[in-house]
Every structure is written in structure tokens, then in C-alpha cells.
Amino acid sequence: MRRILVIGIGAGNPDYLTIQAIAALNKADVFFIPDKGEEKAALRQLRTDILDRFVENKAYRSVVLKTPKRAEAGSDYRGAVDDWHAKLAEAYGELFTAELGEDQCGALLVWGDPSLYDSTLRIIERIRATGIALDYEVIPGITSIQALAARHRIPLNRIGEPVLITTGRKLPSNPAEDTVVMLDGEQAFTRVTGNYEIFWGAYLGAPEEILVSGKLGEVSEEIERVRREAREAKGWIMDTYLLRKATPDND
């Protein structure tokens, strides 16, 4: 049976790969590399650099997957995502069938961890639902959340307290006391009211990493500026942040 390794490769620094991930890389016959166009060529190159650095058997093959763009969500976000996943499942399913022998192993290199705000596992299940015989294994990776906390030298939670993880689209104007925000293309932190600290990071672990922290009202404009400048310079940006409500202990 064809087998797929879904390998979490961390938040952008090859040093974030775990020993388990490196071992998994060396089991694969074929690597399926998403291509999202020239704008995100650096993301494709980092995957290639990881293979060059960690895979000992250079007889492996790399197969490029042209990733279809997701339609604008409009008022039907879930519908737009579902349509996009269907296209991805079809494309991956065709490649797995064409490029993998019945007893071969393929690999997908996933940013961060495959279980957190990534759809690779859902897409593989859609492929299996079509009747394609496919087994798979998930190798966890270091997330941007872990990298963010490490780089700012902070614990994510306060003693005995929960942490909410959400997206910018779902961020309320008065969020939980400790809220991690991912996938925030609209900079939703600018709409937050109340007394919060923010711990923000972009390109975490990479040479071009940017870190900003402080009281939200004091550093919000700085984050907007550096984020805009970085996106204009690179053509893309990956950023994550923690919002922490000020208390008498940390005010």
C-alpha cells in the first residue's frame, strides 16, 4: 500500500526539525513539494534546503505540486475552503497515484505542526474517501506558537489559567485574558479594546525574524508599520502573536 509521511518541519528554521522528523525524511522515496508561485518561492526553497541538509540518500525524487489558489471567501468562508480542499485533494490524489509505486513512501513537509491550523490531514482523508488505498503517519513539529514564546522568553499560560488559540478572523474586540492569534491578514489586534500586552513575531526562527512586544496601545502602530514593510519587501509574511490582558501583577 502507498504510504505518506506528513512531517511537521517547524516554524521556518531548519534547526527546529526533530530527530523523529529527520528519521522520517530518510524513509521517503518521493517528496511532494507545493509550489505557490514566485511570491512564495522562499517557502519552496526552504523545503529544498531541508532535503539537501538532512536526507542522506540523494536518490530521492521531488515532485512539484502546483497549488490552486483559494477563491475569495466572501460571506461563505467554509464553502470557499471546502471547494479549495476538494481541488487540492484531487491534485494530490492524482500525483500520489502517478508518482508512487504500490509499496513506496511519499512525504509532505508541513510548516509548523500538521495538527494546528493546517489542512493536510483533512485533505488526505478526502483522498482516502475516494477509494485510493493510502496509509499515512503524522510526525509532529514545532509550531510558530512555541517559537513565539521561546523567542520572547515567556510562558504561554499564567498559573492555573487557560490559553485560547484562534485566528484573526475570529478575534473579538475584547479577547480572553491570554489569546494566541494566527492567520491574521487583517491585523485584528488594531480593533482590540482594553488593557492588553502584545508579543508579536514574524518569520520566527529565520534570519529575517522580527519581534515586537509591549503595551498594545503603544506598539500597535509600530507592528502595523514593520509588518507592512516586511510584506512589501518579501511578498509574503507569516506572523503570530499573543495578547495578554494586563492584571495588577503584570500591569
N, C-alpha and C positions, 0 to 999 in steps of 0.2 A: 504493500500500500504506500502511496505517496505520503510523505511526511513534511510538515512545515514547522520550523522553529521561529517563534515570534520573540525576538530578542530585544529587550529594553537596553538602549545604548546610552542612557543618561541624558543630561541636560545640555550637552554641547561641548564637553571636554572629553577627549578620548581617555583621559586618566580616570574618568568616572566608571568605566566598564568594570564589572565584577569579574572575579575568576570564573564564575559559572558562565557568564556571558561569553568570555573568551573561549572557554571549552566548547560552548555551543557553536560559535563561529567556525571552529575547526571540525565540526561534524557535517557541515553543509556542502553539498555538491554545487548548488546554484544559489546565487543571491539575487533577489528581485529588488531593484533599486527604483523607487519612484522618481519621475522627472517632472518637476513643476515649472519648467521653463527657466529662461535665463535669469529672471528676477530672483529665483531662489537656487541658483547654481551652487552657491556656497554650501547649502544644506546637502546637496547631492555629493559635492566634493568631500565633505566631512565623512560621509559613509564610505567613500572610496578610500580615504586616508586610513580609516579604521581597518578596512580589509587589508590594506598594504602593511599595516603595522602588526596586526595580530594573527592573521591567518598564515599558518606555516606551509600548507600545501598550496602552492601557487597554480595548481591545475584547476582550481575552481572556475566557474563561469559566472559572469554578471549579466543579468537580463534587465533591460530598461523598461519600465512601465510608464507610458505617457498618462499622466493623471488627468482625468477630465475635471474641468472647473465646475464648482458648485454654483447653481443658479442663485440669483439674489433671493433671499428668503421672503421678503415682503411680509405679509401678515401670516403666512403659513410656514413657519420655520421648520417644524417637524416634517412637513411634507417635502420641502426642498432638500432636507438632509436625507430623507428616505430615498428620494429619487437619485441623489448623488451616490448613496451607498449601493443602490442597485446597479448603477453603471460601473462602480468600482468592483463589485463582486463579479460582474460579467467579465470585465477586463482581466482580473486576477485569475478567475476560473479558467479562461482560455489559455493564459500563459502557463498556469500550473500543468494543464493537460498537455500542452505542446512542448514544454521545456523540461519537464521532469519525467524520468522513467518511473515505472511502477514501483521500483524499490529504492528510489532516490530521495534525498533530503534537500529541501529548499529552505531558505531563511529570509525573513523580513526584519529589517533593522528599524526599530520604532524609537522615536525620541522619548526620553524620559522613561516612563513605565507603561506597558501596554494596557494596564487596568485603569488608568486615570486620564479622563478626557481624551481618549484615543479610540478610534472605531475599528481598528484592525480585527479584534476578536469578533465583533458583530459581523464584519464582512466575511470572515472565514466561515462563520456559522451559516451565513446565507449561501455560500458556495456549497457547503455540505448538504444543505437543504435541497439543492438542485439534483442531488444524486451522485455528485462526484465523490469518489472514495478518497478520503483525505483524513489523516490523523495530524494532530498538532500538539505542540508543547509550548508553554509560556515561560520565558525567563525574565524575572523582574529586573527593573533598572532604577537608577537614582533619578528622582523626579526634580523638576525645577523648584518645587516647594522645599525639598530637603536642601537643595543647593542654596536657595534664598536664605534659609535660616542659618546655614553654615557660614555663608559669606557675611551676613550681618551679625553673626555671633549671638543669636537669640534663640530661646526655646519657642516653639510654635504655640504651646499652650501655657496658660498660667495654672498654678497649682489647683488641681481639682476641677478645672474648667474645660468645657468643650471647645473645639475649633470647627468653624463652618468653612467648607470649601465650595466655591461657587464660580460662576462666570460673570463677566462684566454685564452681560445682558440681564442677569438675574439679581444684580446687586441692588438692594433697596437703598433709599436715601439715608436710612438710619440702620446700618447693619448690626450684626451680632457683635459682641464685645471683642472677639478675635475672629477675623474673617480673612481667609486666603482667597484671592481673586486671580483667575486665569482667563485667558482668551478675551481680553478686554480691548477690543479695537476702538472703542468709543471713549476710552478714558472715563469710565463711570465714576471714578473717585472724585471727579470735579463736582458731582451732584450730591455728594455725601454731606450731611449736616451733622453738627455735634463736634465734640472734642475728641479727635482721633489722632493717633500717630500713624505714619505710614512707613513701611520698609519695602522699598521698590528695587527691582533689579531687572536688567535686560542682558541678553546674551550671556547668561550665567555660566561661569567657568571658562568662557572663551577669552582670548586675548583682548577683545574689544568690550569686555564686560563693563557695565555701568551700574553703579549703586547710588541710591539717594535715600536718605531717611530723615525723619524729623516730624514736627507737628504738621498735620495735613494742611492747615491753613497757611503755613509758612513756606512749604516746599512744593505745593501743588503746581504753581506756575513753572517752577524750575523743571519738574518732571515732564510737564507738557512740552517745554522747550527742548530738552535733551532728547526726548522721545521722538519729536518731530524731526530734529536734525539727524538723528541716527537713522531713522527710516528713510529720509531723503538720500542719505549717503550710501546706504546698503541696499535699498529697495525693499527691505522687509525688516520686521522686528519681532522678537519673542521676549515678552516681559511678563513678570509675575509680581504680585505684591501682597503684603499682609497689612490689614487695617486693624489697629488695636485701640480700643476705646480707653481714653485716659481715666485713671482712677486716682484716689488720693495717694496711692503708693507709687504711681509712675507719672503723675501729672508734673 
